[in-house]
Amino acid sequence: MNTEEAVRRLTEVVRRKHLALATERTYCACLRRYCDNLKGLPVHLSSEQKLERFLTVLAQKHVAASTQNQAFNAIIFFYKEALGLELGQVSVLTF
């Protein structure tokens, strides 16, 4: 799955659930950032490790804690609602 396909799937779910447009924009932006971050990570890492490293990168860039929480929730939402998986069920997801 590429980044645009992932964003399209996320957008479909957000709209189907009638979430706010601001939520859609924020979640899609977080997902794009996450996908960009995945490109530099080793493929053997678990999904939890990849998410942890992504959040660490955000912290190192001095992103506010609320922004980190929002990014975390966006990625969890993507895995659960758009992919139908719990985070631990995904061993290798590449973009």
C-alpha positions in Angstrom: 0.0 0.0 0.0 1.3 3.4 -0.8 0.8 6.6 1.1 -1.9 8.0 -1.2 -3.9 4.7 -1.0 -3.6 4.8 2.8 -4.8 8.4 3.0 -7.7 7.6 0.6 -8.8 4.7 2.8 -8.5 6.8 5.9 -10.5 9.6 4.3 -13.3 7.2 3.3 -13.6 5.9 6.9 -13.6 9.4 8.4 -16.3 10.6 6.1 -18.4 7.4 6.6 -18.2 8.1 10.3 -19.2 11.7 9.7 -16.3 13.1 11.6 -15.4 16.8 11.4 -13.5 18.1 8.4 -10.8 19.3 10.7 -10.4 15.8 12.1 -10.0 14.4 8.5 -7.4 17.0 7.6 -5.4 16.4 10.8 -5.6 12.6 10.7 -4.5 12.6 7.0 -1.6 15.0 7.7 -0.5 12.7 10.6 -0.8 9.6 8.5 1.3 11.2 5.7 3.9 12.2 8.2 3.9 8.7 9.7 4.3 7.1 6.2 7.2 9.4 5.4 8.8 8.4 8.7 8.3 4.7 7.9 10.4 5.0 4.7 13.5 5.4 6.8 12.9 2.6 9.2 14.1 -1.0 9.0 11.3 -3.3 7.7 11.8 -5.9 10.4 10.5 -3.6 13.2 7.0 -4.4 14.6 4.2 -1.9 14.1 4.5 -0.9 17.7 8.2 -0.2 17.4 7.5 1.9 14.2 4.9 3.9 16.0 7.1 4.4 19.0 10.0 5.7 16.8 7.6 8.0 15.0 6.4 9.5 18.2 10.0 9.8 19.4 10.9 11.8 16.2 8.0 14.1 17.0 9.2 14.6 20.5 12.8 15.3 19.3 11.4 18.0 17.0 9.8 19.6 20.2 6.3 19.0 19.0 3.7 19.7 21.8 2.5 16.7 23.8 -1.1 17.3 22.6 0.2 17.1 18.9 1.9 13.8 19.8 -1.3 12.5 21.3 -3.2 13.5 18.3 -0.7 11.8 16.0 -0.9 8.7 18.1 -4.7 8.6 18.0 -4.7 9.2 14.2 -2.4 6.2 13.6 -4.3 4.0 16.0 -7.6 5.0 14.2 -6.0 4.2 10.8 -4.9 0.7 11.9 -8.2 -0.1 13.6 -10.8 1.6 11.4 -9.3 1.8 8.0 -7.3 -1.5 8.0 -9.5 -3.4 10.5 -6.5 -4.4 12.5 -5.3 -3.9 16.0 -1.8 -2.4 16.1 -0.2 -5.6 17.4 -1.7 -7.7 14.5 0.4 -5.8 11.9 4.0 -7.1 11.8 5.1 -5.5 8.6 3.4 -2.5 6.9 5.3 -0.7 4.3 4.5 2.4 2.3 
